[in-house]
Amino acid sequence: MIEDLRKSETWRVFRIQSELVEGFETLYDLGPAVTVFGGSRMTEDSFYYHQAVRVGKMLADAGFSVITGGGPGIMEAANKGAKIGKGKSVGLNIQLPHEQQQNAYQDLSVNFRYFFVRKLMFIKYALAYIIFPGGFGTMDEMFEALTLVQTGKIRDAFPIILFGSDYWKGLVDWMKCTLVAEGSISEKDFSLFHVVDDASEVCELLKEHMKAIGIEQPSGDCSKHNNKH
């Protein structure tokens, strides 16, 4: 029995290794990309769904690939926008017993069994995170990214952009009134993320970021996007 368990754990290492290799090989030459997170339960009639389509299209028009978790809701919307914009649309799908169903708007799809391998791909191949309203999974990705930047594990200039000030206001206020007040974080930690309400604001932050890190911007142009589109 113990020997069987040891064999099982050993083979799990090889399964993890195979997912890492597949992810690295599939995404190796992806080019400039942005990861978009958000709730899988947001429906097509949601305000944020429509905004995610706009942002996905804007990113594609600007020359970025769009990476999502590959599922429904906001993920579907961002992938859909990327397809509309003729950009590369990537879905990093996860095997779950419920909720996760691969959306139809993916040019590149990678399927993962392990969350931590999938998380590595999100952060490794993205120049920025755009985080729409969502649930526990969305919060998990947001706080992990904030932790990595805060602790210097990824570059300070890495933009973490929260979309929808009304949605995030309560959480940000709680951070200020509780975390800062208790000394758990400092005021300067609020510079680790941005809160925006329009695709054009996302565009400006990305342009500033790429200039700050000294890399060439994609050939597209996102400056044409505004509230009227």
C-alpha positions as CSV (number, residue, x, y, z in Angstrom):
1,M,0.0,0.0,0.0
2,I,2.8,2.4,1.0
3,E,4.8,1.4,-2.1
4,D,1.8,2.1,-4.3
5,L,1.4,5.5,-2.8
6,R,5.0,6.3,-3.4
7,K,4.7,5.3,-7.0
8,S,1.6,7.5,-7.3
9,E,3.4,10.5,-5.9
10,T,6.4,9.9,-8.2
11,W,4.2,9.7,-11.3
12,R,2.5,12.9,-10.2
13,V,5.8,14.7,-10.5
14,F,6.0,13.5,-14.1
15,R,2.5,14.8,-14.8
16,I,3.4,18.1,-13.4
17,Q,6.6,18.2,-15.5
18,S,4.6,17.4,-18.6
19,E,2.2,20.3,-18.0
20,L,5.1,22.6,-17.5
21,V,6.7,21.5,-20.8
22,E,3.5,21.8,-22.7
23,G,2.8,25.2,-21.4
24,F,6.4,26.5,-22.1
25,E,6.4,25.1,-25.6
26,T,3.0,26.3,-26.5
27,L,3.5,29.9,-25.3
28,Y,7.2,30.3,-26.0
29,D,6.8,32.6,-29.0
30,L,3.6,34.3,-28.0
31,G,5.0,37.8,-28.0
32,P,3.6,40.7,-25.9
33,A,0.6,39.5,-24.0
34,V,-1.8,40.6,-21.3
35,T,-3.7,38.3,-18.9
36,V,-7.4,39.1,-18.2
37,F,-9.1,37.7,-15.2
38,G,-12.7,37.9,-14.1
39,G,-15.7,35.9,-12.9
40,S,-17.0,32.8,-14.8
41,R,-20.5,33.6,-13.7
42,M,-20.8,36.9,-15.5
43,T,-23.4,36.5,-18.2
44,E,-23.6,38.1,-21.7
45,D,-26.0,40.8,-20.5
46,S,-23.6,41.9,-17.8
47,F,-22.1,45.4,-18.1
48,Y,-18.7,43.9,-17.2
49,Y,-19.0,41.2,-19.9
50,H,-19.4,43.9,-22.6
51,Q,-16.5,45.9,-21.1
52,A,-14.3,42.8,-21.2
53,V,-15.1,42.4,-24.9
54,R,-14.1,46.0,-25.5
55,V,-10.8,45.5,-23.6
56,G,-10.0,42.3,-25.4
57,K,-10.5,44.0,-28.7
58,M,-8.5,47.0,-27.7
59,L,-5.6,44.8,-26.6
60,A,-5.7,42.9,-29.9
61,D,-5.9,46.1,-31.9
62,A,-2.9,47.3,-30.0
63,G,-0.9,44.2,-30.9
64,F,-1.2,42.3,-27.7
65,S,-2.1,38.7,-27.3
66,V,-4.9,38.1,-24.8
67,I,-4.6,35.4,-22.2
68,T,-7.5,34.2,-20.0
69,G,-8.4,31.2,-18.0
70,G,-10.3,29.9,-21.0
71,G,-13.7,29.5,-19.3
72,P,-17.1,31.3,-19.6
73,G,-18.1,34.8,-18.3
74,I,-15.4,37.5,-18.3
75,M,-12.8,35.0,-19.7
76,E,-15.1,34.3,-22.7
77,A,-15.7,38.0,-23.2
78,A,-12.0,38.9,-23.3
79,N,-11.2,36.0,-25.7
80,K,-14.1,37.0,-27.8
81,G,-12.9,40.6,-28.0
82,A,-9.4,39.4,-29.0
83,K,-10.9,37.4,-31.8
84,I,-12.9,40.3,-33.0
85,G,-9.8,42.4,-33.0
86,K,-7.9,39.7,-35.0
87,G,-5.5,39.2,-32.2
88,K,-4.1,36.0,-30.7
89,S,-6.6,34.6,-28.2
90,V,-5.2,32.2,-25.6
91,G,-7.1,30.1,-23.1
92,L,-5.3,28.4,-20.2
93,N,-8.0,25.9,-19.2
94,I,-8.3,24.1,-15.9
95,Q,-9.9,20.7,-15.2
96,L,-12.7,21.3,-12.6
97,P,-15.7,19.2,-11.5
98,H,-18.1,22.1,-12.3
99,E,-18.3,25.6,-13.8
100,Q,-15.2,25.5,-16.1
101,Q,-16.2,24.9,-19.7
102,Q,-13.8,25.9,-22.5
103,N,-15.1,28.9,-24.4
104,A,-15.2,28.9,-28.2
105,Y,-13.0,32.0,-28.8
106,Q,-9.5,30.5,-28.4
107,D,-6.7,30.3,-31.0
108,L,-4.3,28.6,-28.5
109,S,-5.6,26.3,-25.8
110,V,-3.7,24.6,-23.0
111,N,-5.4,22.3,-20.5
112,F,-4.1,22.0,-17.0
113,R,-4.8,19.7,-14.1
114,Y,-2.8,21.7,-11.6
115,F,-3.6,25.2,-10.6
116,F,-0.1,26.2,-9.6
117,V,1.3,25.3,-13.1
118,R,-1.5,27.3,-14.7
119,K,-0.7,30.2,-12.4
120,L,2.9,30.2,-13.5
121,M,1.9,30.4,-17.2
122,F,-0.4,33.4,-16.4
123,I,2.4,35.4,-14.8
124,K,5.3,34.3,-16.9
125,Y,3.9,35.3,-20.3
126,A,2.0,38.5,-19.3
127,L,3.2,42.0,-19.3
128,A,0.3,43.1,-17.1
129,Y,-2.9,41.8,-15.4
130,I,-6.3,43.2,-16.0
131,I,-8.7,42.1,-13.3
132,F,-12.4,42.3,-13.8
133,P,-15.0,41.6,-11.1
134,G,-15.1,38.0,-10.0
135,G,-15.1,35.6,-7.1
136,F,-12.6,33.6,-5.1
137,G,-10.5,32.6,-8.1
138,T,-10.2,36.1,-9.4
139,M,-9.3,37.4,-5.9
140,D,-6.7,34.6,-5.6
141,E,-5.0,35.7,-8.8
142,M,-5.1,39.4,-7.8
143,F,-3.6,38.9,-4.3
144,E,-1.0,36.5,-5.6
145,A,0.2,39.0,-8.1
146,L,0.2,41.8,-5.5
147,T,2.3,39.6,-3.2
148,L,4.8,38.8,-6.0
149,V,5.3,42.5,-6.8
150,Q,5.3,43.6,-3.2
151,T,8.0,41.0,-2.3
152,G,10.1,41.8,-5.4
153,K,9.6,38.4,-7.1
154,I,8.4,40.1,-10.2
155,R,9.3,43.5,-11.6
156,D,7.9,46.5,-9.8
157,A,6.5,48.1,-13.0
158,F,4.2,45.1,-13.6
159,P,0.7,46.7,-13.9
160,I,-2.1,45.2,-11.9
161,I,-5.2,46.9,-13.2
162,L,-8.6,46.5,-11.5
163,F,-11.5,47.3,-13.8
164,G,-14.6,48.7,-12.3
165,S,-14.2,51.2,-9.4
166,D,-17.7,50.5,-8.0
167,Y,-17.0,46.8,-7.7
168,W,-13.6,47.2,-6.0
169,K,-14.3,50.2,-3.8
170,G,-15.4,48.2,-0.8
171,L,-12.3,46.1,-0.9
172,V,-10.0,49.0,-1.4
173,D,-11.7,50.9,1.5
174,W,-11.3,47.9,3.7
175,M,-7.6,47.7,2.9
176,K,-7.2,51.3,3.9
177,C,-9.3,51.2,7.0
178,T,-8.1,47.8,8.3
179,L,-4.9,46.6,6.7
180,V,-3.2,49.9,6.8
181,A,-4.6,50.8,10.2
182,E,-3.4,47.5,11.7
183,G,0.0,47.9,10.1
184,S,-0.4,44.9,7.8
185,I,0.4,46.9,4.7
186,S,1.6,50.4,4.1
187,E,0.1,53.3,2.2
188,K,2.7,52.9,-0.5
189,D,1.4,49.5,-1.3
190,F,-1.6,51.1,-3.0
191,S,0.8,52.1,-5.8
192,L,1.0,48.4,-6.7
193,F,-2.3,48.5,-8.5
194,H,-4.6,50.8,-10.5
195,V,-8.3,51.1,-10.5
196,V,-9.9,52.1,-13.9
197,D,-13.3,52.4,-15.5
198,D,-12.6,52.5,-19.2
199,A,-10.6,50.6,-21.8
200,S,-8.7,53.8,-22.8
201,E,-7.3,54.0,-19.2
202,V,-6.0,50.5,-19.6
203,C,-4.4,51.5,-22.8
204,E,-2.5,54.5,-21.3
205,L,-1.2,52.4,-18.4
206,L,0.1,49.7,-20.7
207,K,1.9,52.3,-22.9
208,E,3.5,53.9,-19.8
209,H,4.5,50.4,-18.6
210,M,6.2,49.4,-21.8
211,K,8.0,52.7,-22.0
212,A,9.2,52.3,-18.4
213,I,10.7,48.9,-18.9
214,G,12.3,49.9,-22.2
215,I,10.7,47.5,-24.6
216,E,9.2,48.2,-28.0
217,Q,5.5,48.6,-28.1
218,P,3.4,46.3,-30.4
219,S,2.7,47.6,-33.8
220,G,-1.0,48.3,-33.2
221,D,-2.6,51.4,-31.7
222,C,-5.0,51.5,-28.8
223,S,-5.2,55.3,-28.6
224,K,-8.3,55.3,-30.8
225,H,-10.4,53.6,-28.2
226,N,-12.7,55.7,-26.0
227,N,-16.1,55.6,-24.4
228,K,-17.9,55.9,-27.7
229,H,-16.8,52.6,-29.0
